[in-house]
Amino acid sequence: MSVAAFSVLENLLPATKARLAKADLDQRQEFYTQLTNHCWSPDRLLEV
């Protein structure tokens, strides 16, 4: 992962909360789904 990509992801990480509402869980699920899709994307092979 490039430094720029890491910087963007670092700013998008979900904040820590004492209690999580359903909306918080949905938001985190969407974030981790996007992160996983990026990590496992065949397009990443072209970055090397």
N, C-alpha and C positions, 0 to 999 in steps of 0.2 A: 504494500500500500504506500502510495506516495505521501510525502510530508503534508502536502496540501489537503489530500483526502483525509488524513488522520486529523488535521486541524478542524476540518468541517465536522467530522464525526464527533470529535471531542466536544464541540459546541452543541451538538444535538443530543448528547446523552441525557436520558431522563434524570430529573432532579430527585434527590432522596426525599421521601416523605414519611412521616410517622404512620399515617393511615392512607390507604389507597381506595379511592372510589372506583366504580365501574369504568367511568370515563378515563381515569388514570391508567387502569389496566388495559383498556382498549388502545390508548395512545402508545403505551409501552409495547404492546403486541405489534402494532403497526411499525414502530421504530425497528424492533428486532427482526421483523419480517423483511423490511427493506435492507437492513444490514446483511442478513443471511443471503438474500437475493444478490446483493452486490458481491459478497465473498465467493459465492458459488457460480457466478455468471461466467459463461464461456468467453464473453467479451474481454474479460480480464486477461486472458491468454495473449491478447493483442498488445497489452501494455508492456509486456516483457521485451 
